[in-house]
Amino acid sequence: LPNTYNVTVMSEDGCISPATIVIIEPALDVPQAPQVVALQPDCFINTGTITVISPIGPDLMYSIGEAYQSNPVFTNVLPNTYNVTVMSEDGCISPATIVIIEPALDLPIAPQVVALQPDCFINTGTITVISPIGPGLMYSIGGAYQSNPVFTNVLPNTYNVTVMSEDGCISPATIVIIDNQPLTPIADAGPDRTICQNTSTQIGSEAISGNTYSWSSDPIGFTSTLANPTVSPMIETTYFLTVTTIIGGCQSTDSVTVFIDMPPLIISQPVDQIVCEGESVSFIVIASGTNLSYQWRKGLVNLTNGGNISGANSSILTIVQVTLSDAANNYNVVVSGICLPAVVSIDVSLIVYPIPVAIASSNSPVCEGDPIQLTAETVQGASYYWTGPNGFTSTEQNPYISSTTALYSGSYTLVVTANGCSSTATTLIVFVNECCINIPEGFSPNADGINDYYVIRGIDCYPNNSIIIYNRWGNKVYEASPYKNDWDGRTDFGITIGGDKLPVGTYFYLLNLGDGSDIIKGFIYLNK
């Protein structure tokens, strides 16, 4: 053990030599196993770095399996397994720490890319990575990475396309440029137009550099590569224009129709009109041509809209509430168009018949059972139509209803028609009295059973009636209220020769029906 020792030698005789002092030193310190940090190879550096972080000191030396060095950092370490030790200044070597430097990570190759550029219809592009392709790989065109190698709706720009492995290694970038969308040309064939036959017109518009032009037509037969050719069609023709850009090949189309106008031609002439006064009438003309204008005339005088006239400058002339003064035999229309000459229609007539006047009368009032005589004032060449109560109709001018009842009481209407024109209906009221008063002019109270009483027919309809009878000298000879058809020629007033029977003679009566109507006056002849 470490100590100080006296070393002596003793002979066989027991003699001991002088002592030699020997010192056994304490044992040397062995360094502890080193603590190590290993920096592995990455996607871009294929060697690693081993760094001893403990123990550290000026008298220590370090080894990763070969020579020792004072620097605890070992760079450019190739992939392998290493025994890392520390040696003290006394030459003592620590236990080894095993460190493994992994092989370098694989770096993806720069991607191969197919770019689909914007076209005439789609303003974005598509970038597709076609290599490398595989599970675990991610793709980017400058932003976030995605597993799908296809990037759609890519706006025009410059993009760095990279591939990232599952270890996070990013490939060199492949630069891809998405171009701007090619311009679409504007095709302008010009507006539709109408030309007169045997004339020309220029279609299309000014040429634009960088475009090509192609024309066709319907009916077929026309072609041109000019931007604005001159055409001379004989019939209506539609021209089709296709404009193509030299760069990009984008196309645009348009068309223009050239109509051929002929001088106006009347296809259907106006016709004569016959109307009734107060009705409306229209004259119609049908003409061919383009952008036609119309001027209706009465003779050589132009008609204007206003009053009862409308359509004086259209194909239909309308006259409302026609008057007799509108009648004429020289209505015509002048039709004008783009192409000359204008054309004038034939003269046509407007015949206006007057409306007849219906004047009606009757023998109203009548008593029930009596006839009704309806009378219409005569209109030359007219027909008559009567309507009335109880389903009554008649086409006679003066119809006669022979026997009436209360059902025939009411409104009777007359319409007179002449030359196809009907009058305004005229209405008259006919009264048929159920309780018609019939006052006899005399009676003969001689007890023969015939006409012995003074009977006023219908008096029972007036329960509040009263009657007074006077003789020719103004003396009252009879009075009753109400009168019940029971006077037999006797008197209740004064003294007469031969008793109360009145003599033959003429008497005067006053009859009050008691209904507010006028008192009825008259004479009675009393006979025997």
C-alpha positions as CSV (number, residue, x, y, z in Angstrom):
1,L,0.0,0.0,0.0
2,P,1.2,3.5,-0.5
3,N,3.5,4.4,2.4
4,T,7.2,4.9,3.4
5,Y,9.1,1.8,3.9
6,N,12.7,0.9,5.4
7,V,14.1,-1.9,3.4
8,T,16.8,-4.1,5.2
9,V,18.7,-7.3,4.6
10,M,19.4,-9.9,7.3
11,S,22.1,-12.6,6.9
12,E,21.9,-16.1,8.1
13,D,23.7,-15.0,11.0
14,G,21.1,-12.7,11.9
15,C,23.0,-9.6,10.9
16,I,20.7,-6.8,9.5
17,S,21.9,-4.4,7.0
18,P,21.4,-0.6,7.1
19,A,17.8,0.3,5.9
20,T,17.0,1.8,2.6
21,I,14.0,4.0,2.7
22,V,11.4,3.3,0.0
23,I,8.2,5.4,-0.5
24,I,5.2,3.8,-2.2
25,E,3.2,6.7,-3.7
26,P,-0.7,6.7,-3.8
27,A,-2.3,5.2,-6.9
28,L,-2.7,7.6,-10.0
29,D,-6.3,9.0,-10.7
30,V,-8.0,7.5,-13.8
31,P,-10.2,10.0,-15.7
32,Q,-13.9,9.3,-15.7
33,A,-15.7,8.0,-18.9
34,P,-16.2,11.1,-21.1
35,Q,-19.5,12.8,-21.7
36,V,-19.9,13.4,-25.4
37,V,-22.1,15.4,-27.8
38,A,-22.2,14.0,-31.4
39,L,-23.3,16.2,-34.3
40,Q,-24.5,13.8,-37.0
41,P,-24.0,14.3,-40.8
42,D,-27.0,16.1,-42.3
43,C,-28.5,16.6,-45.8
44,F,-25.6,18.7,-46.9
45,I,-22.5,17.6,-44.8
46,N,-21.6,14.0,-44.9
47,T,-19.3,13.9,-41.8
48,G,-20.1,14.4,-38.2
49,T,-18.5,16.1,-35.2
50,I,-17.7,14.6,-31.8
51,T,-17.3,17.0,-28.8
52,V,-16.2,15.9,-25.3
53,I,-17.9,18.1,-22.9
54,S,-16.6,16.4,-19.7
55,P,-14.0,16.0,-18.2
56,I,-12.3,19.1,-19.5
57,G,-8.9,20.4,-18.4
58,P,-5.6,21.7,-19.6
59,D,-3.7,18.5,-18.8
60,L,-6.2,16.1,-20.4
61,M,-5.9,14.5,-23.9
62,Y,-8.7,13.1,-26.0
63,S,-9.0,10.3,-28.5
64,I,-11.8,8.8,-30.6
65,G,-9.8,5.6,-31.1
66,E,-6.4,6.7,-32.5
67,A,-4.0,9.4,-31.5
68,Y,-4.8,11.7,-28.5
69,Q,-5.2,15.4,-28.9
70,S,-5.6,18.3,-26.6
71,N,-8.7,19.6,-28.5
72,P,-11.9,17.9,-27.2
73,V,-13.6,18.5,-30.6
74,F,-13.2,16.1,-33.4
75,T,-14.5,17.3,-36.8
76,N,-15.0,15.7,-40.2
77,V,-15.7,12.4,-38.5
78,L,-16.7,9.8,-41.0
79,P,-19.7,7.6,-40.3
80,N,-18.5,4.7,-38.0
81,T,-18.4,3.5,-34.3
82,Y,-15.9,5.3,-32.1
83,N,-14.5,4.6,-28.6
84,V,-14.0,8.0,-27.1
85,T,-11.4,8.1,-24.1
86,V,-9.6,10.7,-22.0
87,M,-6.0,10.4,-20.9
88,S,-4.6,12.3,-17.9
89,E,-1.1,13.8,-17.8
90,D,0.0,10.7,-15.9
91,G,-1.0,8.6,-18.9
92,C,-4.1,7.2,-17.3
93,I,-6.8,6.4,-19.8
94,S,-10.5,6.7,-18.9
95,P,-13.1,4.1,-19.7
96,A,-14.3,4.4,-23.3
97,T,-17.7,6.1,-24.3
98,I,-19.0,4.6,-27.5
99,V,-20.2,7.1,-30.1
100,I,-21.8,6.2,-33.5
101,I,-21.7,8.6,-36.4
102,E,-24.6,7.8,-38.7
103,P,-24.3,7.8,-42.5
104,A,-25.2,11.2,-44.1
105,L,-28.9,11.8,-45.0
106,D,-29.9,11.4,-48.7
107,L,-30.7,14.7,-50.4
108,P,-33.6,14.6,-52.9
109,I,-32.6,15.5,-56.5
110,A,-33.8,18.7,-58.0
111,P,-37.4,18.0,-59.2
112,Q,-38.3,17.5,-62.8
113,V,-41.4,19.5,-63.5
114,V,-44.1,19.9,-66.1
115,A,-45.8,23.3,-66.3
116,L,-49.2,23.8,-67.9
117,Q,-49.4,27.5,-68.8
118,P,-52.6,29.7,-68.8
119,D,-54.5,29.5,-72.0
120,C,-57.1,31.6,-73.8
121,F,-59.8,30.5,-71.4
122,I,-58.1,29.8,-68.1
123,N,-56.0,32.5,-66.5
124,T,-54.0,30.2,-64.1
125,G,-51.4,27.5,-64.7
126,T,-50.6,24.0,-63.2
127,I,-47.2,22.8,-61.9
128,T,-46.7,19.0,-61.7
129,V,-43.6,17.4,-60.2
130,I,-43.0,14.2,-62.2
131,S,-39.7,13.2,-60.4
132,P,-38.8,12.3,-57.7
133,I,-42.1,10.8,-56.7
134,G,-42.7,8.5,-53.7
135,P,-44.2,8.1,-50.3
136,G,-42.8,10.4,-47.6
137,L,-41.9,13.1,-50.1
138,M,-43.4,16.6,-49.8
139,Y,-43.5,19.3,-52.5
140,S,-43.5,23.1,-52.5
141,I,-43.6,25.9,-55.1
142,G,-42.3,28.4,-52.6
143,G,-44.8,28.2,-49.8
144,A,-46.0,25.4,-47.6
145,Y,-45.2,21.8,-48.5
146,Q,-47.9,19.3,-49.6
147,S,-48.0,15.7,-50.3
148,N,-49.7,16.2,-53.7
149,P,-47.1,16.8,-56.5
150,V,-49.7,18.8,-58.5
151,F,-50.3,22.5,-57.9
152,T,-53.4,23.9,-59.6
153,N,-54.7,27.5,-60.0
154,V,-51.2,28.8,-60.0
155,L,-51.1,32.5,-60.8
156,P,-48.5,33.9,-63.2
157,N,-45.1,34.3,-61.4
158,T,-41.7,32.7,-61.0
159,Y,-41.7,29.7,-58.6
160,N,-38.9,27.7,-56.9
161,V,-40.0,24.1,-56.9
162,T,-38.4,21.9,-54.2
163,V,-38.9,18.4,-52.8
164,M,-38.5,17.6,-49.1
165,S,-37.7,14.1,-47.9
166,E,-39.2,12.6,-44.8
167,D,-35.9,13.4,-43.0
168,G,-36.5,17.1,-43.8
169,C,-33.9,17.3,-46.6
170,I,-34.8,19.8,-49.3
171,S,-33.7,19.3,-52.8
172,P,-32.2,22.0,-55.0
173,A,-34.8,24.2,-56.5
174,T,-36.1,24.0,-60.0
175,I,-37.2,27.3,-61.3
176,V,-40.6,27.4,-63.1
177,I,-42.2,30.4,-64.7
178,I,-46.0,30.6,-65.1
179,D,-46.6,33.0,-67.9
180,N,-49.4,35.6,-68.1
181,Q,-52.6,34.6,-69.7
182,P,-52.4,35.3,-73.5
183,L,-54.6,38.2,-74.6
184,T,-58.0,37.4,-76.2
185,P,-58.5,39.6,-79.3
186,I,-61.7,41.6,-79.8
187,A,-63.7,40.7,-82.8
188,D,-65.8,43.5,-84.2
189,A,-67.7,42.8,-87.3
190,G,-69.6,46.0,-87.0
191,P,-73.3,46.7,-86.5
192,D,-76.0,45.1,-88.5
193,R,-77.0,47.4,-91.3
194,T,-79.4,47.7,-94.2
195,I,-78.3,48.8,-97.7
196,C,-80.2,49.3,-100.9
197,Q,-79.8,46.7,-103.6
198,N,-76.7,47.1,-105.9
199,T,-74.8,49.1,-103.3
200,S,-71.8,48.3,-101.1
201,T,-70.8,48.6,-97.4
202,Q,-67.7,48.1,-95.5
203,I,-67.9,45.7,-92.6
204,G,-65.5,45.0,-89.7
205,S,-63.2,47.5,-88.0
206,E,-59.6,48.8,-88.1
207,A,-56.9,46.1,-88.2
208,I,-54.8,45.6,-85.0
209,S,-51.2,44.5,-85.2
210,G,-50.6,40.9,-84.0
211,N,-54.0,39.6,-85.1
212,T,-55.1,37.7,-88.2
213,Y,-58.6,37.9,-89.7
214,S,-60.8,35.4,-91.4
215,W,-64.2,36.0,-92.9
216,S,-66.9,33.6,-94.1
217,S,-70.6,34.1,-95.0
218,D,-74.1,32.7,-95.0
219,P,-75.1,32.1,-97.7
220,I,-71.6,30.8,-98.4
221,G,-69.4,32.3,-101.1
222,F,-67.6,35.1,-99.4
223,T,-64.1,34.9,-97.8
224,S,-61.5,37.5,-96.8
225,T,-58.5,38.0,-94.6
226,L,-58.9,41.7,-94.4
227,A,-60.0,43.4,-91.1
228,N,-62.6,45.5,-92.8
229,P,-63.5,44.2,-96.3
230,T,-66.1,45.8,-98.6
231,V,-69.1,43.7,-99.5
232,S,-71.9,44.0,-102.1
233,P,-74.5,41.3,-101.3
234,M,-77.5,40.9,-103.5
235,I,-79.6,39.2,-100.8
236,E,-79.6,39.3,-97.0
237,T,-76.2,37.9,-95.9
238,T,-74.6,37.3,-92.5
239,Y,-70.8,37.6,-92.4
240,F,-68.8,35.8,-89.8
241,L,-65.5,37.1,-88.5
242,T,-62.8,35.1,-86.6
243,V,-59.9,37.1,-85.1
244,T,-56.8,35.1,-84.0
245,T,-53.8,36.4,-82.1
246,I,-50.4,35.4,-83.6
247,I,-49.0,34.9,-80.1
248,G,-51.1,32.5,-78.1
249,G,-53.5,31.6,-80.8
250,C,-56.5,33.0,-78.9
251,Q,-59.6,33.5,-81.0
252,S,-62.7,35.7,-80.8
253,T,-65.7,35.7,-83.2
254,D,-68.4,38.2,-84.2
255,S,-71.0,38.5,-87.0
256,V,-72.8,41.2,-88.9
257,T,-75.9,40.9,-91.0
258,V,-76.4,43.0,-94.1
259,F,-80.0,43.4,-95.0
260,I,-81.0,44.3,-98.6
261,D,-83.6,46.9,-98.9
262,M,-85.9,47.3,-101.9
263,P,-88.1,50.3,-102.7
264,P,-91.2,49.9,-100.6
265,L,-93.9,47.6,-102.0
266,I,-97.5,47.4,-100.9
267,I,-98.4,43.8,-100.3
268,S,-101.9,44.3,-99.0
269,Q,-103.9,47.4,-100.0
270,P,-106.3,49.1,-97.6
271,V,-110.0,48.3,-98.2
272,D,-113.2,50.2,-98.2
273,Q,-114.9,50.5,-94.8
274,I,-118.6,50.9,-93.9
275,V,-119.3,51.9,-90.3
276,C,-122.0,53.4,-88.1
277,E,-121.7,56.9,-86.8
278,G,-119.9,56.8,-83.4
279,E,-118.0,53.5,-84.1
280,S,-114.3,53.1,-84.7
281,V,-112.7,52.1,-88.0
282,S,-109.2,51.2,-89.1
283,F,-107.5,51.2,-92.5
284,I,-104.6,48.8,-92.7
285,V,-101.8,48.6,-95.2
286,I,-99.1,45.9,-95.4
287,A,-95.9,46.8,-97.1
288,S,-92.4,45.3,-97.5
289,G,-89.2,47.2,-97.1
290,T,-86.9,48.4,-94.3
291,N,-87.4,51.3,-91.9
292,L,-90.7,52.1,-93.5
293,S,-92.6,55.3,-92.7
294,Y,-96.2,56.0,-93.4
295,Q,-98.3,59.0,-94.1
296,W,-102.1,58.6,-94.3
297,R,-104.0,61.2,-96.4
298,K,-107.5,62.2,-97.2
299,G,-107.1,63.1,-100.8
300,L,-103.8,65.0,-100.9
301,V,-104.2,66.3,-97.4
302,N,-101.9,64.7,-94.8
303,L,-103.7,63.5,-91.7
304,T,-102.3,64.1,-88.3
305,N,-102.8,62.4,-85.0
306,G,-105.3,64.2,-82.7
307,G,-109.0,64.5,-82.1
308,N,-110.5,61.2,-83.2
309,I,-107.5,60.2,-85.4
310,S,-104.5,58.0,-84.4
311,G,-101.9,56.1,-86.4
312,A,-101.6,58.7,-89.1
313,N,-97.9,57.8,-89.3
314,S,-98.2,54.0,-88.9
315,S,-99.4,51.1,-91.0
316,I,-102.8,51.2,-89.2
317,L,-104.9,54.4,-89.4
318,T,-107.6,54.4,-86.7
319,I,-110.6,56.8,-86.5
320,V,-112.6,56.6,-83.3
321,Q,-116.2,57.9,-82.8
322,V,-116.6,58.3,-86.5
323,T,-118.7,61.3,-87.6
324,L,-120.6,61.8,-90.8
325,S,-118.0,64.4,-91.8
326,D,-115.3,61.6,-91.8
327,A,-117.0,60.0,-94.7
328,A,-114.9,60.2,-97.9
329,N,-113.9,58.1,-100.9
330,N,-110.2,59.1,-101.2
331,Y,-108.3,57.8,-98.1
332,N,-104.8,56.7,-99.1
333,V,-101.3,56.2,-97.6
334,V,-97.8,57.1,-98.8
335,V,-95.3,54.4,-97.8
336,S,-91.6,55.5,-97.8
337,G,-88.4,53.5,-97.0
338,I,-84.6,53.8,-97.1
339,C,-84.7,53.1,-100.8
340,L,-86.6,55.2,-103.3
341,P,-89.2,55.6,-104.7
342,A,-92.1,55.9,-102.2
343,V,-95.3,54.1,-103.1
344,V,-99.0,55.4,-102.8
345,S,-101.8,53.0,-102.0
346,I,-105.1,53.0,-103.9
347,D,-107.9,55.4,-102.7
348,V,-110.4,53.7,-100.4
349,S,-113.8,54.9,-99.2
350,L,-115.2,55.4,-95.7
351,I,-119.0,55.2,-95.7
352,V,-120.6,56.4,-92.5
353,Y,-124.3,55.6,-91.8
354,P,-126.2,57.7,-89.2
355,I,-127.5,56.1,-86.0
356,P,-131.3,55.9,-86.3
357,V,-133.4,57.4,-83.5
358,A,-135.9,55.2,-81.7
359,I,-139.0,57.1,-80.7
360,A,-141.6,54.9,-79.0
361,S,-145.1,55.5,-77.5
362,S,-148.0,53.5,-76.2
363,N,-151.6,53.7,-75.0
364,S,-150.6,53.3,-71.4
365,P,-152.1,53.2,-68.9
366,V,-154.5,50.4,-69.6
367,C,-156.8,48.3,-67.5
368,E,-156.2,44.6,-67.0
369,G,-157.8,42.8,-69.9
370,D,-157.5,45.8,-72.3
371,P,-155.0,45.8,-75.2
372,I,-151.6,47.4,-75.3
373,Q,-150.7,49.3,-78.4
374,L,-146.9,50.0,-78.8
375,T,-145.9,52.4,-81.5
376,A,-142.5,53.2,-83.1
377,E,-141.9,56.2,-85.3
378,T,-141.1,55.2,-88.8
379,V,-137.4,55.1,-90.0
380,Q,-136.9,54.5,-93.7
381,G,-135.5,51.0,-94.3
382,A,-135.3,50.1,-90.6
383,S,-136.0,47.0,-88.6
384,Y,-137.5,47.1,-85.1
385,Y,-137.0,45.0,-82.1
386,W,-139.1,45.3,-79.0
387,T,-138.6,43.6,-75.6
388,G,-140.7,43.8,-72.5
389,P,-142.1,42.1,-69.4
390,N,-143.4,38.6,-69.3
391,G,-140.8,37.5,-72.0
392,F,-142.3,39.8,-74.6
393,T,-140.4,40.3,-77.9
394,S,-141.5,41.6,-81.3
395,T,-139.9,42.6,-84.6
396,E,-143.1,44.5,-85.7
397,Q,-142.9,48.2,-85.9
398,N,-146.2,48.7,-83.9
399,P,-146.9,45.5,-82.0
400,Y,-150.4,44.9,-80.5
401,I,-151.0,42.9,-77.3
402,S,-154.6,42.0,-77.4
403,S,-155.4,41.0,-73.8
404,T,-153.2,42.0,-70.9
405,T,-152.7,41.2,-67.3
406,A,-150.6,42.8,-64.6
407,L,-147.7,40.7,-65.9
408,Y,-147.4,43.0,-68.9
409,S,-146.9,46.1,-66.8
410,G,-143.4,47.4,-66.8
411,S,-140.6,48.7,-69.1
412,Y,-140.8,48.2,-72.9
413,T,-137.5,48.8,-74.9
414,L,-137.3,49.6,-78.6
415,V,-134.1,49.3,-80.7
416,V,-134.3,50.5,-84.3
417,T,-131.7,49.2,-86.8
418,A,-131.0,50.8,-90.2
419,N,-128.1,49.9,-92.5
420,G,-126.7,47.7,-89.8
421,C,-126.6,50.6,-87.3
422,S,-128.6,50.2,-84.2
423,S,-130.2,53.0,-82.2
424,T,-129.7,53.7,-78.5
425,A,-132.4,51.7,-76.8
426,T,-135.5,53.7,-75.9
427,T,-137.6,52.6,-72.9
428,L,-141.1,53.5,-72.0
429,I,-143.2,52.4,-69.1
430,V,-146.6,50.7,-69.6
431,F,-149.0,50.5,-66.7
432,V,-151.6,47.7,-66.5
433,N,-154.0,48.5,-63.7
434,E,-155.6,45.5,-61.9
435,C,-158.1,47.8,-60.2
436,C,-159.0,49.9,-63.1
437,I,-162.0,52.2,-62.5
438,N,-164.8,51.9,-65.0
439,I,-167.5,54.4,-64.4
440,P,-170.7,53.7,-66.4
441,E,-172.5,56.6,-68.1
442,G,-175.9,55.3,-67.0
443,F,-178.1,52.6,-65.5
444,S,-181.8,51.6,-65.4
445,P,-183.1,50.8,-61.9
446,N,-186.5,49.3,-63.0
447,A,-186.4,46.1,-61.0
448,D,-186.0,43.9,-64.1
449,G,-182.8,42.4,-62.8
450,I,-180.7,44.0,-65.4
451,N,-178.5,47.0,-64.7
452,D,-180.6,47.9,-61.7
453,Y,-177.7,49.2,-59.7
454,Y,-175.1,51.8,-60.5
455,V,-172.0,49.6,-60.6
456,I,-168.5,51.2,-60.8
457,R,-166.1,48.4,-61.8
458,G,-162.9,48.4,-59.6
459,I,-164.4,50.6,-56.8
460,D,-163.7,47.8,-54.3
461,C,-159.9,48.5,-54.8
462,Y,-160.4,51.8,-53.1
463,P,-161.9,51.2,-49.7
464,N,-161.7,54.9,-48.7
465,N,-163.8,56.1,-51.6
466,S,-166.8,58.4,-51.4
467,I,-169.4,59.6,-54.0
468,I,-171.9,62.4,-54.1
469,I,-174.6,62.6,-56.8
470,Y,-176.4,65.9,-57.7
471,N,-179.5,66.5,-59.9
472,R,-179.4,69.1,-62.6
473,W,-180.4,71.8,-60.2
474,G,-177.4,71.1,-58.0
475,N,-179.3,69.4,-55.3
476,K,-177.6,66.4,-53.5
477,V,-179.7,63.3,-54.2
478,Y,-177.2,60.6,-53.0
479,E,-174.1,60.2,-50.9
480,A,-172.1,57.2,-49.8
481,S,-168.7,56.7,-48.1
482,P,-167.6,54.2,-49.0
483,Y,-169.7,53.4,-52.1
484,K,-170.4,49.7,-52.4
485,N,-172.1,49.6,-55.8
486,D,-175.5,49.5,-54.1
487,W,-177.3,52.7,-55.4
488,D,-180.5,51.7,-57.1
489,G,-181.7,55.2,-58.1
490,R,-183.3,56.2,-54.8
491,T,-182.6,59.3,-52.8
492,D,-182.1,59.9,-49.2
493,F,-182.4,63.7,-49.4
494,G,-185.6,65.8,-49.8
495,I,-189.1,64.8,-51.0
496,T,-189.7,63.6,-54.6
497,I,-192.9,62.9,-56.4
498,G,-193.7,59.3,-56.3
499,G,-191.6,58.5,-53.2
500,D,-187.8,58.2,-53.0
501,K,-187.3,57.0,-56.5
502,L,-185.6,59.5,-58.7
503,P,-187.0,60.4,-62.0
504,V,-185.4,59.7,-65.4
505,G,-182.8,62.3,-66.1
506,T,-179.2,63.3,-66.2
507,Y,-177.3,63.5,-62.9
508,F,-173.8,64.8,-61.9
509,Y,-171.4,62.9,-59.8
510,L,-168.2,63.6,-57.8
511,L,-166.2,60.5,-57.1
512,N,-163.2,60.6,-54.6
513,L,-161.2,57.4,-54.7
514,G,-159.6,58.3,-51.4
515,D,-156.1,57.6,-52.6
516,G,-154.9,61.2,-53.0
517,S,-155.8,61.3,-56.7
518,D,-157.9,64.0,-58.2
519,I,-161.7,63.8,-57.8
520,I,-163.4,62.3,-60.8
521,K,-166.3,64.2,-62.2
522,G,-168.9,63.1,-64.7
523,F,-172.6,62.6,-65.7
524,I,-175.0,59.7,-65.1
525,Y,-178.1,59.1,-67.1
526,L,-180.8,57.4,-65.0
527,N,-183.3,55.6,-67.2
528,K,-186.4,53.4,-66.3
